[in-house]
Amino acid sequence: MWGAIIGDISGSMYEWNRIKTKDFDFFGSECDFTDDSVCTVAVAQILLEDRPAAATLQHWCRRYPHRGYGGFFAQWTRSTNLEPYESFGNGSAMRVSPAAYVNRHLKLEDALQASDRVTRVTHDHPEGMKGARATTHAIWLAFRGRPASEIRRTIVERYEYGLSRTVDEIRPNYSFNETCQATVPEAISCALESTSFEDAVRNAISLGGDSDTLAAIAGPIAEAMHGIPEDLITTARKDYLACAPDIVEVMERMYSDGEPRT
């Protein structure tokens, strides 16, 4: 979803230059798309075209190398062995948003099955699967117009994530973490507390953690809740994805039903 890609781009320059404030350039001079965007587009193509999940994911990552892939995942993308490796990293959640989008008018179970399909190829650890499912579930509920209070309650009850802290309570002691367990709940909280799409992304980046991935998880939930201003999509396309027309093409096909994004 565009929410994941824009969140990824905005957070990219703060992944290693972490900040603890919401006052920053949303599209900074050093921003770029990372592995989060590449993997999100791969998942979109898998689901749109019913392609083999592992081979398609590997194909996209090889097409766009050196985009910040995690160590074990980077090895997997270069390997001839496409078996999963029991990861519980937050990569399962940052790429999964298309599973919710393409199934937003269908049953929840359809969205969750799609999540499992694109997740188990690498992140087959129970926590990796759970992180992707929880993210998908939150986005699906948001598309259904459910209020933040109901989404929060559902995620807490079904996935046993702690979502009681506010963003201001999380921020002071939060640090870089690449696991689903210490990323997905915080990213969901950033989205559910937000007043707009941009506010959710700023919440996520301001935690001072794995900023691009936090924003890539919070962004699609916020997109489903608030929509995305068209100028943010235009900027992402023209200023950051001009070198990646194939990414834009897949994204536009995913949104080809003509539903508004604002």
PLY file of the C-alpha trace (Angstrom):
ply
format ascii 1.0
element vertex 262
property float x
property float y
property float z
element edge 261
property int vertex1
property int vertex2
end_header
0.00 0.00 0.00
1.10 3.58 -0.57
0.94 4.09 3.19
3.77 1.61 3.66
5.91 3.05 0.88
5.49 6.67 1.94
6.15 5.73 5.55
9.26 3.87 4.47
10.58 6.79 2.42
9.88 9.33 5.15
11.49 7.21 7.85
14.49 6.09 5.83
16.82 8.98 6.71
16.09 8.57 10.41
16.76 4.83 10.73
20.38 5.45 11.73
19.97 9.12 12.63
17.23 8.56 15.17
15.11 11.34 16.54
12.71 11.76 19.45
10.52 14.51 18.04
7.64 14.86 15.58
9.13 18.08 14.25
11.18 17.03 11.21
11.21 17.24 7.43
8.66 14.68 6.26
10.49 14.17 2.97
14.11 14.94 3.77
16.98 15.36 1.34
18.46 11.98 2.28
15.22 10.01 2.08
14.89 7.06 -0.29
12.87 3.89 -0.64
14.31 0.87 1.14
13.75 -2.87 1.41
10.38 -2.16 3.04
9.04 -0.70 -0.21
10.59 -3.40 -2.40
9.11 -6.19 -0.30
5.71 -4.49 -0.12
5.55 -4.31 -3.91
6.63 -7.94 -4.17
3.76 -8.94 -1.89
1.36 -6.85 -3.96
2.41 -8.62 -7.14
2.20 -12.05 -5.49
-1.41 -11.42 -4.51
-2.52 -9.52 -7.60
-1.13 -12.07 -10.06
-1.20 -15.22 -7.93
2.53 -15.65 -8.28
4.71 -18.02 -6.24
5.49 -16.16 -3.04
9.11 -17.09 -2.34
10.36 -16.80 -5.92
8.61 -13.48 -6.50
9.91 -11.98 -3.28
13.41 -13.10 -4.13
13.08 -11.75 -7.69
12.18 -8.24 -6.53
14.92 -8.13 -3.93
17.51 -9.17 -6.47
16.20 -6.51 -8.84
16.76 -3.89 -6.13
19.83 -4.95 -4.14
21.52 -2.85 -1.47
18.27 -1.46 -0.09
18.95 -2.26 3.55
17.86 -5.89 3.77
18.41 -7.57 7.11
21.26 -10.05 7.40
19.43 -13.37 7.32
16.88 -12.12 4.81
19.65 -10.80 2.55
21.27 -14.24 2.59
17.90 -15.81 1.75
17.41 -13.51 -1.24
20.74 -14.67 -2.70
20.28 -18.35 -1.91
19.04 -21.17 -4.12
17.33 -22.58 -1.04
13.91 -20.95 -0.67
13.06 -22.60 2.65
11.95 -20.31 5.52
14.32 -19.64 8.38
12.06 -19.11 11.42
12.40 -15.34 11.51
10.39 -13.19 13.89
11.80 -9.96 12.50
9.55 -7.00 11.76
10.03 -7.53 8.03
6.96 -9.74 8.09
4.77 -6.82 9.18
6.31 -4.03 7.10
5.57 -5.80 3.79
2.17 -7.34 4.50
-0.23 -4.43 3.92
-1.33 -5.54 0.41
-2.86 -8.64 2.02
-5.34 -6.37 3.78
-5.89 -4.04 0.83
-6.72 -6.65 -1.81
-9.07 -8.39 0.62
-10.65 -5.31 2.21
-14.08 -6.12 0.76
-13.80 -9.82 1.56
-13.88 -11.78 4.79
-11.27 -11.26 7.48
-10.14 -14.83 7.06
-9.30 -14.16 3.41
-7.01 -11.31 4.45
-5.37 -13.40 7.17
-4.83 -16.34 4.84
-3.17 -13.97 2.36
-0.98 -12.70 5.20
0.07 -16.24 6.08
0.81 -17.05 2.45
3.30 -14.20 1.97
4.78 -14.44 5.47
5.52 -18.11 6.01
8.03 -18.21 3.13
10.59 -16.52 5.40
9.09 -15.46 8.75
7.54 -18.76 9.85
8.30 -18.28 13.54
4.99 -17.90 15.46
5.89 -14.31 16.41
6.69 -13.45 12.80
3.38 -14.88 11.63
1.54 -13.10 14.45
3.09 -9.73 13.69
1.99 -9.92 10.07
-1.50 -11.12 11.01
-2.00 -8.40 13.60
-0.96 -5.72 11.11
-3.25 -7.14 8.43
-6.12 -7.40 10.89
-5.73 -3.79 12.04
-5.69 -2.50 8.45
-8.69 -4.64 7.49
-10.70 -3.33 10.45
-9.73 0.25 9.61
-10.98 -0.21 6.05
-14.26 -1.37 7.55
-14.56 1.95 9.35
-14.04 0.52 12.83
-13.01 3.12 15.43
-9.54 3.13 16.90
-10.88 1.96 20.26
-12.39 -1.16 18.71
-9.27 -1.92 16.67
-7.13 -1.57 19.78
-9.38 -3.85 21.81
-9.48 -6.49 19.07
-5.71 -6.57 18.60
-5.11 -6.79 22.34
-7.61 -9.62 22.79
-6.65 -11.66 19.74
-2.88 -11.15 19.60
-2.11 -10.32 23.24
-0.17 -7.19 22.32
0.08 -4.45 24.90
-1.42 -1.29 23.42
-2.15 0.65 26.59
0.72 3.17 26.37
0.42 6.42 24.49
3.05 7.49 21.98
4.38 10.02 24.49
4.73 7.22 27.05
6.49 4.88 24.60
8.95 7.41 23.18
11.34 8.23 26.09
12.66 4.71 26.70
12.10 3.17 23.28
15.15 2.04 21.33
16.01 0.38 18.05
14.52 -3.09 17.74
13.92 -5.27 14.70
11.60 -7.90 16.20
7.88 -8.08 15.67
7.36 -8.29 19.42
8.89 -4.86 20.07
7.86 -3.13 16.86
4.36 -4.12 15.77
2.52 -3.08 18.97
4.28 0.29 19.01
3.59 0.94 15.31
-0.08 0.04 15.73
-0.32 2.43 18.67
1.21 5.19 16.54
-1.51 4.70 13.94
-4.43 4.35 16.33
-3.48 7.53 18.20
-3.08 9.56 15.00
-5.22 12.42 13.77
-4.12 12.05 10.13
-1.94 9.90 7.90
1.01 12.23 8.27
0.55 12.38 12.04
0.77 8.57 12.25
4.03 8.50 10.30
5.45 11.29 12.45
4.42 9.35 15.57
6.25 6.27 14.33
9.46 8.04 13.34
9.52 10.06 16.56
9.93 6.90 18.65
13.60 6.82 17.69
13.65 3.17 16.66
13.65 1.27 13.38
12.02 4.33 11.88
11.36 3.30 8.29
9.84 0.00 9.34
7.79 1.47 12.17
6.38 3.99 9.68
5.85 1.30 7.04
3.67 -0.59 9.53
1.83 2.42 10.96
1.38 4.04 7.54
-1.03 1.53 5.97
-3.20 1.42 9.08
-3.39 5.21 9.04
-4.10 5.17 5.31
-7.10 2.95 5.93
-8.24 5.22 8.77
-7.63 8.66 7.25
-6.66 8.31 3.60
-3.50 9.84 2.12
-3.24 13.34 0.67
-2.63 12.98 -3.04
0.32 15.36 -2.94
2.25 12.91 -0.75
1.75 10.15 -3.32
2.78 12.49 -6.12
5.96 13.48 -4.29
6.84 9.86 -3.57
6.36 8.93 -7.22
8.20 11.86 -8.78
10.99 12.51 -6.30
11.81 9.07 -4.92
10.47 6.42 -7.30
11.40 7.96 -10.65
14.13 5.34 -10.91
11.68 2.53 -10.12
8.77 2.74 -12.60
8.02 -0.95 -12.10
7.27 -0.27 -8.42
4.90 2.54 -9.35
3.24 0.36 -12.01
2.42 -2.41 -9.52
1.13 0.09 -7.00
-1.11 1.76 -9.55
-2.52 -1.58 -10.61
-3.30 -2.41 -7.01
-5.29 0.82 -6.75
-6.88 0.52 -10.18
-10.38 0.08 -8.76
-10.52 3.87 -8.58
-11.35 4.14 -4.89
-10.25 7.47 -3.42
-7.07 7.64 -1.37
-7.90 10.84 0.45
0 1
1 2
2 3
3 4
4 5
5 6
6 7
7 8
8 9
9 10
10 11
11 12
12 13
13 14
14 15
15 16
16 17
17 18
18 19
19 20
20 21
21 22
22 23
23 24
24 25
25 26
26 27
27 28
28 29
29 30
30 31
31 32
32 33
33 34
34 35
35 36
36 37
37 38
38 39
39 40
40 41
41 42
42 43
43 44
44 45
45 46
46 47
47 48
48 49
49 50
50 51
51 52
52 53
53 54
54 55
55 56
56 57
57 58
58 59
59 60
60 61
61 62
62 63
63 64
64 65
65 66
66 67
67 68
68 69
69 70
70 71
71 72
72 73
73 74
74 75
75 76
76 77
77 78
78 79
79 80
80 81
81 82
82 83
83 84
84 85
85 86
86 87
87 88
88 89
89 90
90 91
91 92
92 93
93 94
94 95
95 96
96 97
97 98
98 99
99 100
100 101
101 102
102 103
103 104
104 105
105 106
106 107
107 108
108 109
109 110
110 111
111 112
112 113
113 114
114 115
115 116
116 117
117 118
118 119
119 120
120 121
121 122
122 123
123 124
124 125
125 126
126 127
127 128
128 129
129 130
130 131
131 132
132 133
133 134
134 135
135 136
136 137
137 138
138 139
139 140
140 141
141 142
142 143
143 144
144 145
145 146
146 147
147 148
148 149
149 150
150 151
151 152
152 153
153 154
154 155
155 156
156 157
157 158
158 159
159 160
160 161
161 162
162 163
163 164
164 165
165 166
166 167
167 168
168 169
169 170
170 171
171 172
172 173
173 174
174 175
175 176
176 177
177 178
178 179
179 180
180 181
181 182
182 183
183 184
184 185
185 186
186 187
187 188
188 189
189 190
190 191
191 192
192 193
193 194
194 195
195 196
196 197
197 198
198 199
199 200
200 201
201 202
202 203
203 204
204 205
205 206
206 207
207 208
208 209
209 210
210 211
211 212
212 213
213 214
214 215
215 216
216 217
217 218
218 219
219 220
220 221
221 222
222 223
223 224
224 225
225 226
226 227
227 228
228 229
229 230
230 231
231 232
232 233
233 234
234 235
235 236
236 237
237 238
238 239
239 240
240 241
241 242
242 243
243 244
244 245
245 246
246 247
247 248
248 249
249 250
250 251
251 252
252 253
253 254
254 255
255 256
256 257
257 258
258 259
259 260
260 261
